[in-house]
Amino acid sequence: MTRVFLASRNTKKLAEVRRILGVSLPDVHVLGTDDVTPYDEPAETEATFEGNSLLKARAGVVATGLPSLADDSGICIDALGGMPGVLSARWAGLAKDDTANNELVLAQLSGTPEERRGAEFRCALALCLPSGREHVEYGVLRGRVLTEMRGTNGFGYDVIFAPDGDTRSSAELTDDEKDAISHRGQALRAMAPVVADWLPG
């Protein structure tokens, strides 16, 4: 079985990546940070999702010696000029508190009419190999910000985001429904043939 490292401490994201990649790459085993020797993870200092994903994947390769995946993703809200963007995980501070982040966004959009609550989830997914080869794929899910938190599935801003064409929040979708349309799902499906082509079977 081929081992690939996912440079993320988010256990829900790890489960999502394993689930989506497992559909087309059942022989690839995705390891998380709890499966490897602890290492100093880089601060996400880049100005773009792509830059941060490459930063994390490169550090993962150096630390583990394994092909490494890393994504940087977030919500970009029209009424906030595309923010939080790369600051999504720490929008309300440095603690990466999902509830605080969502509460802040809802407060910032208080009184904003529905037609001006457009937003999108964006993802940049990087694959870095010990050989130095690198590849990045992308995904975008368009939708809108709700006026309250709804649902218990998912993580991050899922509870306040409704995909276009659906009245439910992303946190009210089943795993299969979310995987089929999500920004990360799009990027992972695009990355799967690259993983299959670059890594030994």
PAZAPA-4460 file (N, C-alpha, C; in steps of 0.05 Angstrom, whole numbers, plus 32768, in hexadecimal, padded with zeros to 4 digits):
% residues 201
    n_x    n_y    n_z   ca_x   ca_y   ca_z    c_x    c_y    c_z   seq   type   mol
   8011   7FE8   8000   8000   8000   8000   8012   8019   8000     1      M     A
   800B   802C   7FEF   801A   8045   7FED   8012   8058   8003     2      T     A
   8026   8063   8011   8020   8076   8027   8024   8093   801D     3      R     A
   8011   80A4   8025   8013   80C0   801F   800C   80CF   8039     4      V     A
   801B   80E4   803E   8017   80F4   8057   8006   810C   8051     5      F     A
   7FF2   8111   8062   7FE2   812A   8060   7FEB   813C   8076     6      L     A
   7FF6   8153   806F   8001   8166   8082   7FEA   8177   808D     7      A     A
   7FDC   816B   80A0   7FC5   8179   80AD   7FC0   816C   80C8     8      S     A
   7FB9   817D   80DC   7FB1   8173   80F6   7F93   8171   80F9     9      R     A
   7F84   8177   80E4   7F67   8177   80E4   7F5E   815A   80DF    10      N     A
   7F54   814D   80F4   7F4C   8131   80F1   7F34   812E   80DE    11      T     A
   7F22   8141   80DE   7F0B   8140   80CC   7F14   8143   80AF    12      K     A
   7F28   8154   80AA   7F33   8157   808F   7F41   813D   8086    13      K     A
   7F50   8130   8099   7F5D   8117   8092   7F49   8102   808A    14      L     A
   7F33   8100   8099   7F1E   80ED   8093   7F12   80F3   8077    15      A     A
   7F0E   810C   8071   7F03   8114   8057   7F16   810C   8041    16      E     A
   7F30   8112   8044   7F43   810B   802F   7F45   80ED   802B    17      V     A
   7F46   80DE   8041   7F46   80C1   803E   7F2D   80B6   8030    18      R     A
   7F17   80C2   8036   7EFD   80B9   802B   7EFD   80BE   800C    19      R     A
   7F05   80D7   8005   7F03   80DE   7FE8   7F18   80D1   7FD7    20      I     A
   7F31   80D1   7FE1   7F46   80C3   7FD1   7F42   80A5   7FD0    21      L     A
   7F36   809A   7FE5   7F32   807D   7FE7   7F20   8073   7FD1    22      G     A
   7F0F   8084   7FC6   7EFD   807B   7FB1   7F0C   8073   7F98    23      V     A
   7F20   8083   7F90   7F2F   807D   7F77   7F4A   8071   7F7D    24      S     A
   7F54   8074   7F95   7F6F   806A   7F9C   7F6E   8059   7FB5    25      L     A
   7F61   8042   7FB4   7F5D   8032   7FCC   7F77   8027   7FD8    26      P     A
   7F8D   8026   7FC8   7FA6   801C   7FD1   7FB8   8031   7FDD    27      D     A
   7FAF   804A   7FDF   7FBE   8060   7FEA   7FB5   8064   8007    28      V     A
   7FC7   8063   801A   7FC1   8067   8036   7FCA   8083   803E    29      H     A
   7FB8   8093   8047   7FBF   80AF   804E   7FC4   80B0   806C    30      V     A
   7FDC   80B8   8073   7FE4   80BB   808F   7FDF   80D8   8098    31      L     A
   7FD8   80DB   80B2   7FD5   80F6   80BD   7FEC   80FC   80D0    32      G     A
   7FEB   8113   80DC   8001   811C   80EE   8004   810A   8106    33      T     A
   7FEF   80FD   810F   7FF1   80EA   8126   7FFF   80D0   811E    34      D     A
   8003   80CC   8104   800F   80B3   80FB   802D   80B6   80F6    35      D     A
   8038   80CE   80F9   8054   80D3   80F4   8062   80E0   810C    36      V     A
   807C   80E0   810B   808B   80ED   8120   8085   810B   8120    37      T     A
   807F   8117   8137   8078   8134   8138   808F   8145   812C    38      P     A
   8087   815A   811F   809B   816D   8113   8090   8189   8115    39      Y     A
   80A1   819C   8112   809A   81B8   8113   808C   81C0   80F9    40      D     A
   8072   81C5   80FB   8062   81CC   80E3   8065   81E9   80DD    41      E     A
   8067   81F0   80C3   806C   820C   80BC   8053   821D   80C0    42      P     A
   8058   8237   80C7   8042   824A   80C9   8038   8250   80AD    43      A     A
   801E   8253   80AA   8012   8258   8090   8014   8276   808A    44      E     A
   802B   827E   807F   8032   829A   807B   802E   82A4   805F    45      T     A
   8027   8292   804D   8024   829A   8031   800A   82AA   802C    46      E     A
   8009   82B9   8016   7FF2   82CA   8010   7FDD   82BC   8000    47      A     A
   7FE3   82A3   7FF7   7FD0   8294   7FE6   7FCB   8278   7FF1    48      T     A
   7FB5   826C   7FEA   7FAF   8251   7FF2   7FC5   823E   7FE6    49      F     A
   7FCC   8243   7FCD   7FE1   8232   7FC0   7FFB   8234   7FD0    50      E     A
   8003   824C   7FD7   801C   8250   7FE5   801D   8241   7FFF    51      G     A
   8007   8243   800F   8006   8235   8028   8005   8217   8025    52      N     A
   7FF7   820D   8011   7FF5   81F0   800D   8011   81E5   8006    53      S     A
   8020   81F3   7FF5   803A   81E9   7FEE   804D   81EB   8006    54      L     A
   804B   8200   8016   805C   8203   802E   8058   81EB   8040    55      L     A
   803F   81E3   8045   8039   81CD   8057   8042   81B2   804B    56      K     A
   803D   81AE   8031   8044   8194   8025   8062   8191   8023    57      A     A
   8070   81A6   801E   808E   81A4   801D   8099   819D   8038    58      R     A
   808E   81A9   804D   8097   81A3   8069   8090   8186   8070    59      A     A
   807A   817C   8066   8072   8161   806B   8085   814D   805F    60      G     A
   808E   8153   8046   80A2   8141   8039   80BC   8141   8049    61      V     A
   80C5   8158   8051   80DF   8159   8060   80DD   814A   807A    62      V     A
   80C6   814D   8087   80C3   8140   80A2   80BF   8122   80A0    63      A     A
   80B1   8118   808C   80A9   80FC   808B   80B7   80EC   8076    64      T     A
   80C1   80F9   8062   80CD   80EA   804B   80B9   80DD   8039    65      G     A
   809F   80E4   803E   8089   80D8   802E   807D   80EC   801B    66      L     A
   8072   80E3   8005   8062   80F5   7FF4   804D   8103   8006    67      P     A
   804B   811D   8003   803A   812C   8016   8026   813D   8008    68      S     A
   800D   813B   8013   7FF7   814C   800A   7FF2   8162   801F    69      L     A
   7FEA   8179   8016   7FE1   818E   8029   7FCE   81A0   801A    70      A     A
   7FB9   81A8   8028   7FA7   81BB   801B   7FA6   81D4   802C    71      D     A
   7FA0   81EA   801F   7F99   8202   802D   7F7E   820A   8021    72      D     A
   7F6B   8210   8031   7F51   8216   8028   7F43   822A   803A    73      S     A
   7F2E   8236   8031   7F20   8249   8041   7F07   8254   8033    74      G     A
   7EFA   8266   8040   7EE2   8272   8035   7EE9   828F   802C    75      I     A
   7EE0   8296   8014   7EE4   82B1   8009   7EC8   82BE   8006    76      C     A
   7EC3   82D3   8015   7EA8   82DE   8016   7EA8   82F9   8006    77      I     A
   7E95   82FA   7FF4   7E93   8311   7FE2   7E91   832C   7FF1    78      D     A
   7E7F   832D   8005   7E7A   8346   8014   7E92   834E   8025    79      A     A
   7EA5   833B   8029   7EBD   8341   8039   7ED5   8344   8027    80      L     A
   7ED0   8349   800D   7EE6   834D   7FFB   7EF7   8334   7FF6    81      G     A
   7EEB   831C   7FF9   7EFA   8303   7FF5   7F06   82F8   800F    82      G     A
   7F03   8306   8024   7F0D   82FC   803E   7EF8   82E9   804A    83      M     A
   7F00   82D9   805E   7F1A   82D5   806B   7F30   82CA   8059    84      P     A
   7F29   82BB   8044   7F3E   82B1   8032   7F52   829F   8041    85      G     A
   7F6C   82A5   803D   7F81   8295   8049   7F81   8298   8068    86      V     A
   7F73   82AB   8072   7F71   82AF   808F   7F59   82A0   809B    87      L     A
   7F4B   8290   808C   7F32   8283   8095   7F35   8275   80AF    88      S     A
   7F4A   8265   80B3   7F4D   8254   80CB   7F52   8265   80E4    89      A     A
   7F5C   827D   80E0   7F62   828E   80F8   7F55   82AA   80F6    90      R     A
   7F3E   82AB   80E9   7F30   82C4   80E5   7F29   82D2   80FF    91      W     A
   7F22   82C3   8113   7F1B   82CF   812D   7F32   82CF   8141    92      A     A
   7F4A   82C8   8138   7F61   82C7   8149   7F73   82B0   8141    93      G     A
   7F86   82A9   8152   7F9A   8295   814B   7F93   8279   8154    94      L     A
   7F7C   8276   8162   7F76   825C   816E   7F69   8248   815B    95      A     A
   7F63   8251   8143   7F55   8240   812F   7F3B   8235   813B    96      K     A
   7F2B   8247   8145   7F12   8240   8153   7EFB   8243   813E    97      D     A
   7EF0   822C   8135   7EDB   822D   8121   7EC3   823D   8129    98      D     A
   7EBA   8239   8142   7EA2   8247   814B   7EA7   8265   814B    99      T     A
   7EBE   826D   8156   7EC4   828A   8157   7EC6   8296   813A   100      A     A
   7ED2   8287   8128   7ED5   8290   810D   7EB9   8294   8100   101      N     A
   7EA8   8281   8104   7E8D   8282   80F8   7E7D   8299   8105   102      N     A
   7E7F   829C   811F   7E71   82B2   812C   7E7A   82CD   8122   103      E     A
   7E94   82D0   811E   7E9E   82E9   8114   7E94   82F0   80F8   104      L     A
   7E94   82DC   80E6   7E89   82E0   80CB   7E6C   82E7   80CC   105      V     A
   7E5C   82D9   80DC   7E40   82E0   80DE   7E3C   82FC   80E8   106      L     A
   7E4C   8305   80FB   7E4A   8320   8105   7E52   8334   80F0   107      A     A
   7E66   832E   80E1   7E70   8341   80CC   7E5B   8343   80B6   108      Q     A
   7E4B   832F   80B1   7E37   832F   809C   7E1B   8336   80A7   109      L     A
   7E19   833C   80C0   7DFF   8342   80CC   7DF1   8359   80BC   110      S     A
   7DD9   8354   80B4   7DCA   8367   80A4   7DCF   8367   8086   111      G     A
   7DE2   8356   807E   7DE8   8355   8061   7DD2   8344   8053   112      T     A
   7DC5   834E   803E   7DB0   833F   8031   7DBA   8326   8023   113      P     A
   7DA8   8313   801F   7DB1   82F9   8013   7DBF   82FC   7FF9   114      E     A
   7DB6   830F   7FE8   7DC2   8312   7FCE   7DDF   831C   7FCF   115      E     A
   7DE8   8325   7FE6   7E03   832F   7FE9   7E14   831D   7FFB   116      R     A
   7E0A   8304   8000   7E18   82F2   8012   7E26   82DC   8003   117      R     A
   7E2D   82E1   7FEA   7E3B   82CD   7FDA   7E57   82C7   7FE5   118      G     A
   7E5F   82AF   7FE1   7E79   82A6   7FEC   7E82   828D   7FDD   119      A     A
   7E9B   8285   7FE1   7EA4   826C   7FD5   7EBA   8260   7FE7   120      E     A
   7EBA   8246   7FE8   7ED0   8237   7FF4   7EE5   8232   7FDF   121      F     A
   7EFE   8237   7FE5   7F14   8232   7FD3   7F28   821F   7FE0   122      R     A
   7F34   820E   7FCF   7F48   81FB   7FD9   7F5F   81FA   7FC5   123      C     A
   7F77   81FA   7FCF   7F8F   81F3   7FC0   7F9C   81DB   7FCD   124      A     A
   7F9F   81C5   7FBE   7FAA   81AC   7FC8   7FC4   81A7   7FBB   125      L     A
   7FD9   81A4   7FCC   7FF4   81A0   7FC1   7FFD   8183   7FC7   126      A     A
   800C   8178   7FB4   801A   815F   7FB7   8037   8163   7FB2   127      L     A
   8048   815C   7FC6   8065   815F   7FC3   8072   8144   7FC8   128      C     A
   8085   813D   7FB7   8093   8123   7FB9   80AF   8127   7FC3   129      L     A
   80BB   8113   7FCF   80D7   8115   7FD7   80EA   811C   7FC0   130      P     A
   80E2   8115   7FA8   80F3   811A   7F90   80F3   8138   7F89   131      S     A
   80E1   8147   7F95   80DF   8164   7F8E   80C8   816A   7F7C   132      G     A
   80BB   8156   7F71   80A3   815C   7F60   808D   8167   7F70   133      R     A
   807F   817B   7F65   8069   8188   7F72   8051   818C   7F5F   134      E     A
   8039   818B   7F6A   8021   8190   7F59   800C   819B   7F6B   135      H     A
   7FFC   81AD   7F60   7FE6   81BA   7F6F   7FCC   81B8   7F5F   136      V     A
   7FB7   81B0   7F6D   7F9C   81B0   7F61   7F8A   81C3   7F71   137      E     A
   7F73   81CA   7F65   7F62   81DF   7F71   7F45   81D6   7F71   138      Y     A
   7F35   81E2   7F83   7F18   81DD   7F83   7F0A   81F6   7F8D   139      G     A
   7EF2   81FB   7F83   7EE2   8212   7F8B   7EC5   8209   7F8E   140      V     A
   7EB9   8210   7FA4   7E9C   820B   7FA8   7E8E   8225   7FAE   141      L     A
   7E7D   822D   7F9C   7E6E   8246   7F9F   7E55   8243   7FB0   142      R     A
   7E4E   8257   7FBF   7E36   8256   7FCF   7E30   8271   7FDD   143      G     A
   7E25   8270   7FF4   7E1F   8288   8003   7E21   8283   8021   144      R     A
   7E24   8299   8030   7E26   8298   804D   7E0A   829A   8059   145      V     A
   7E03   8287   806A   7DE9   8287   8077   7DE9   829C   808E   146      L     A
   7DD2   829F   809B   7DD0   82B2   80B1   7DD3   82A5   80CC   147      T     A
   7DD7   828B   80CC   7DDB   827D   80E6   7DEA   8263   80E1   148      E     A
   7DF5   8258   80F6   7E03   823E   80F3   7DEF   8228   80F3   149      M     A
   7DF3   8215   80E0   7DE1   81FE   80DE   7DF0   81E5   80D7   150      R     A
   7DE8   81CF   80E4   7DF4   81B5   80DE   7E0B   81AD   80F0   151      G     A
   7E11   8193   80F0   7E26   8188   8101   7E3B   8179   80F2   152      T     A
   7E38   8175   80D8   7E4C   8167   80C8   7E60   817A   80BD   153      N     A
   7E78   8171   80B8   7E8C   8183   80AC   7E9B   8192   80C1   154      G     A
   7EA9   81A8   80B9   7EB9   81B7   80CB   7EBE   81D3   80BE   155      F     A
   7ECC   81E4   80CC   7ED2   81FE   80C2   7EB8   820F   80BE   156      G     A
   7EB5   821A   80A6   7E9F   822C   80A0   7E87   821D   8094   157      Y     A
   7E88   8202   8095   7E71   81F2   8089   7E56   81FA   8095   158      D     A
   7E56   8201   80AF   7E3D   8206   80BC   7E2F   8220   80B3   159      V     A
   7E3E   8232   80A6   7E31   824B   809D   7E31   824E   807F   160      I     A
   7E39   823A   8070   7E3C   823B   8053   7E28   8228   8046   161      F     A
   7E18   8233   8033   7E05   8223   8023   7E0F   8222   8007   162      A     A
   7E15   820B   7FFB   7E1D   820A   7FDF   7E07   8213   7FCD   163      P     A
   7E0F   821E   7FB6   7DFB   8226   7FA2   7DE8   820F   7F9B   164      D     A
   7DCF   8215   7F9A   7DBB   8201   7F92   7DB1   81F0   7FA9   165      G     A
   7DB9   81F7   7FC2   7DB1   81E7   7FD9   7DA9   81FB   7FF0   166      D     A
   7D94   81F4   7FFE   7D8C   8204   8015   7D9A   81FC   802F   167      T     A
   7DA7   81E5   802E   7DB5   81DB   8046   7DD1   81E7   8048   168      R     A
   7DDB   81E8   8061   7DF7   81EE   8064   7E08   81D6   805D   169      S     A
   7E22   81DB   8058   7E34   81C5   8052   7E35   81B1   8069   170      S     A
   7E30   81BB   8082   7E30   81AA   809A   7E17   819A   809D   171      A     A
   7E03   819F   808B   7DEA   818F   808B   7DEA   817A   8075   172      E     A
   7DFF   817A   8064   7E02   8166   804F   7E0E   814D   805A   173      L     A
   7E08   8136   804D   7E16   811D   8054   7E32   811F   804A   174      T     A
   7E43   810D   8054   7E5F   810C   804A   7E5F   8108   802C   175      D     A
   7E4F   80F6   8021   7E4F   80F1   8004   7E46   8109   7FF5   176      D     A
   7E32   8117   7FFE   7E28   812F   7FF1   7E3E   8145   7FF1   177      E     A
   7E4A   8149   8007   7E5F   815D   8009   7E77   8156   7FF8   178      K     A
   7E80   813D   7FFA   7E98   8135   7FEA   7E94   8139   7FCC   179      D     A
   7E7B   8136   7FC3   7E75   8137   7FA6   7E79   8154   7F9B   180      A     A
   7E76   8168   7FAC   7E76   8184   7FA2   7E8C   8195   7FAF   181      I     A
   7E97   818C   7FC5   7EA8   819E   7FD5   7EC2   81A7   7FC6   182      S     A
   7ECC   81BD   7FCE   7EE5   81C8   7FC2   7EFC   81B4   7FC6   183      H     A
   7EFE   81A8   7FDE   7F13   8194   7FE3   7F0E   817B   7FD3   184      R     A
   7EF5   8172   7FD1   7EEF   815B   7FC1   7EF7   815F   7FA4   185      G     A
   7EF2   8177   7F99   7EFA   817D   7F7D   7F18   817A   7F7A   186      Q     A
   7F27   8186   7F8D   7F44   8186   7F8B   7F4F   816A   7F8E   187      A     A
   7F44   815B   7FA1   7F4D   813F   7FA5   7F48   812D   7F8D   188      L     A
   7F31   8130   7F81   7F2B   811F   7F69   7F3E   8127   7F52   189      R     A
   7F44   8140   7F50   7F57   8149   7F3B   7F73   813F   7F41   190      A     A
   7F7A   813D   7F5B   7F95   8134   7F63   7F98   8116   7F61   191      M     A
   7F83   8107   7F63   7F85   80EA   7F64   7F94   80DE   7F4D   192      A     A
   7F8F   80E6   7F34   7F9F   80DA   7F1E   7FBD   80E2   7F1F   193      P     A
   7FC3   80F9   7F2B   7FDF   8101   7F2E   7FED   80EF   7F42   194      V     A
   7FDF   80EA   7F58   7FEA   80D7   7F6D   7FEE   80BB   7F60   195      V     A
   7FDA   80B2   7F51   7FDD   8098   7F45   7FF3   8096   7F31   196      A     A
   7FF8   80AC   7F23   800D   80AD   7F0E   8029   80B0   7F1A   197      D     A
   802B   80C0   7F30   8045   80C7   7F3B   8050   80B2   7F4F   198      W     A
   803E   80A4   7F5C   8046   8093   7F73   8046   8075   7F6A   199      L     A
   8058   8065   7F74   8058   8049   7F6D   803F   803B   7F78   200      P     A
   8035   8027   7F69   801D   8019   7F71   8023   8005   7F87   201      G     A
***
